Amino acid sequence: MSSSTTNESNQSQEGEKKQVTIKGVDKELYERAVQLSREMGMTAGELVNKALRAVISLTDAATKTVAGAAQAVGETGKAFTEGARGVKVITGVDELTVTKADLQAVDSPISFRGIRRLEFADDVDWDTFNSKVSSITMCGVVVLPRGVPKLKALEKCSMVNKVEGKQ
């Protein structure tokens, strides 16, 4: 198959075009593509470019979907393991503010999951946070107090949309 153009405005819009030969293309398939391109009012090269863009786009989307599913399966496995280790799981809450007293009142580490807005009160220090928070997963916004370093807290986070520090 080959495609070439001299129109510079098209080149700048669609990238540089040059003549390309692709070995191993099925002759019948190529003839059908040429016929289809004529029916659509475009060159065979333009049709192949559209087809390649579509295949690459679908492949990228499928790869991202598979990676997301694999991560979700991993998180589910982690949640099961945490439950078996005695980690408490807090989920099904839209918004939650957690104080130092709240964390200290629980006898085991806590995993926060699926909370739209999770805020830790100003009295939560790093030692309490580190010892009582096992993980923060699939939360929309996590608000940390000044006493908790963001980067250290992020080690406990996965699939969190936004982390804010209090001013």
C-alpha positions as CSV (number, residue, x, y, z in Angstrom):
1,M,0.0,0.0,0.0
2,S,1.2,3.5,-0.6
3,S,0.1,7.0,0.1
4,S,1.6,10.4,-0.6
5,T,0.5,14.0,-0.6
6,T,2.0,17.4,-1.4
7,N,-0.5,19.6,0.4
8,E,1.5,21.2,3.2
9,S,-1.5,22.2,5.2
10,N,-2.6,18.6,5.3
11,Q,0.9,17.5,6.3
12,S,0.9,19.9,9.3
13,Q,-2.5,18.8,10.4
14,E,-2.1,15.0,10.0
15,G,1.7,14.6,10.4
16,E,4.2,14.0,7.7
17,K,3.0,11.7,4.9
18,K,5.3,9.7,2.7
19,Q,5.1,6.7,0.5
20,V,5.1,3.5,2.6
21,T,5.2,-0.2,1.5
22,I,3.7,-2.8,3.8
23,K,4.7,-6.4,3.1
24,G,2.3,-9.2,3.7
25,V,-1.0,-7.4,3.2
26,D,-3.8,-9.7,2.0
27,K,-4.5,-8.8,-1.6
28,E,-8.3,-9.3,-1.3
29,L,-8.4,-7.3,1.9
30,Y,-6.4,-4.5,0.2
31,E,-8.8,-4.4,-2.8
32,R,-11.8,-4.2,-0.5
33,A,-10.1,-1.3,1.4
34,V,-9.5,0.5,-1.9
35,Q,-13.1,0.0,-3.0
36,L,-14.3,1.2,0.4
37,S,-12.1,4.3,0.3
38,R,-13.4,5.2,-3.1
39,E,-17.0,4.9,-1.8
40,M,-16.1,7.1,1.1
41,G,-14.4,9.7,-1.1
42,M,-10.9,9.3,0.3
43,T,-7.6,7.7,-0.7
44,A,-6.6,4.2,0.4
45,G,-3.9,5.8,2.5
46,E,-6.3,8.0,4.3
47,L,-8.6,5.0,5.0
48,V,-5.6,3.0,6.3
49,N,-4.5,5.9,8.5
50,K,-8.0,6.1,10.0
51,A,-8.0,2.3,10.5
52,L,-4.6,2.3,12.2
53,R,-5.6,5.2,14.4
54,A,-8.7,3.3,15.5
55,V,-6.8,0.1,16.2
56,I,-4.2,1.9,18.2
57,S,-6.8,3.8,20.1
58,L,-8.7,0.7,20.9
59,T,-5.5,-1.1,21.9
60,D,-4.5,1.7,24.2
61,A,-8.0,1.8,25.8
62,A,-8.0,-2.0,26.2
63,T,-4.5,-1.9,27.8
64,K,-5.7,0.8,30.3
65,T,-8.8,-1.1,31.1
66,V,-6.9,-4.3,31.7
67,A,-4.3,-2.5,33.8
68,G,-7.1,-0.9,35.9
69,A,-8.9,-4.2,36.3
70,A,-5.6,-5.9,37.4
71,Q,-5.0,-3.1,39.9
72,A,-8.6,-3.4,41.2
73,V,-8.1,-7.2,41.6
74,G,-4.9,-6.6,43.4
75,E,-6.6,-4.1,45.8
76,T,-9.4,-6.6,46.4
77,G,-6.8,-9.2,47.3
78,K,-5.1,-6.7,49.6
79,A,-8.4,-5.8,51.3
80,F,-9.0,-9.5,51.9
81,T,-5.5,-10.0,53.3
82,E,-5.9,-6.9,55.5
83,G,-9.2,-8.2,56.8
84,A,-7.4,-11.5,57.6
85,R,-4.7,-9.6,59.5
86,G,-7.1,-7.8,61.7
87,V,-7.2,-4.5,59.8
88,K,-10.5,-2.7,60.2
89,V,-12.0,-1.5,56.9
90,I,-14.0,1.7,56.9
91,T,-16.1,2.1,53.7
92,G,-19.5,3.2,52.4
93,V,-19.2,6.8,53.8
94,D,-19.5,9.9,51.7
95,E,-17.5,12.3,53.9
96,L,-15.6,11.5,57.0
97,T,-13.5,13.6,59.5
98,V,-11.2,11.5,61.7
99,T,-9.6,12.8,64.9
100,K,-6.6,11.6,66.9
101,A,-9.0,10.3,69.5
102,D,-10.9,8.3,66.8
103,L,-7.8,6.6,65.7
104,Q,-6.6,5.9,69.2
105,A,-9.9,4.4,70.2
106,V,-9.6,1.6,67.6
107,D,-7.4,-1.4,68.7
108,S,-6.1,-2.3,65.2
109,P,-5.0,-0.5,62.1
110,I,-7.6,1.0,59.7
111,S,-8.0,0.8,56.0
112,F,-10.2,3.6,54.5
113,R,-11.8,2.7,51.2
114,G,-14.2,4.4,48.8
115,I,-14.7,7.6,50.7
116,R,-15.4,10.7,48.6
117,R,-13.8,13.1,51.1
118,L,-11.6,11.8,53.9
119,E,-10.2,14.5,56.3
120,F,-7.9,14.0,59.2
121,A,-8.3,16.6,62.0
122,D,-5.5,19.0,63.0
123,D,-4.7,17.0,66.1
124,V,-3.6,13.9,64.1
125,D,0.2,13.6,64.3
126,W,2.5,11.5,62.2
127,D,3.1,8.8,64.8
128,T,-0.7,8.2,65.3
129,F,-1.4,8.3,61.5
130,N,1.5,5.9,60.8
131,S,0.5,3.4,63.4
132,K,-3.2,3.5,62.9
133,V,-3.8,4.0,59.2
134,S,-3.0,0.9,57.2
135,S,-4.1,2.2,53.8
136,I,-6.3,4.7,52.0
137,T,-7.7,3.4,48.7
138,M,-10.1,4.6,46.1
139,C,-10.9,7.9,47.9
140,G,-11.7,11.1,46.1
141,V,-10.1,13.8,48.3
142,V,-7.8,13.1,51.3
143,V,-7.1,16.1,53.5
144,L,-4.0,15.8,55.7
145,P,-3.1,17.9,58.8
146,R,0.2,19.8,58.9
147,G,1.7,17.1,61.2
148,V,1.5,14.4,58.5
149,P,4.0,14.7,55.7
150,K,2.2,14.3,52.3
151,L,4.8,12.1,50.7
152,K,4.9,9.7,53.7
153,A,1.1,9.6,53.7
154,L,1.1,8.9,50.0
155,E,2.9,5.6,50.6
156,K,-0.3,4.4,52.2
157,C,-2.5,5.7,49.4
158,S,-3.6,4.1,46.1
159,M,-6.2,5.3,43.6
160,V,-6.7,8.6,45.4
161,N,-7.8,11.5,43.2
162,K,-6.4,14.4,45.2
163,V,-4.4,14.9,48.4
164,E,-4.5,18.2,50.1
165,G,-2.6,19.6,53.1
166,K,-4.2,21.9,55.6
167,Q,-2.8,25.5,55.6
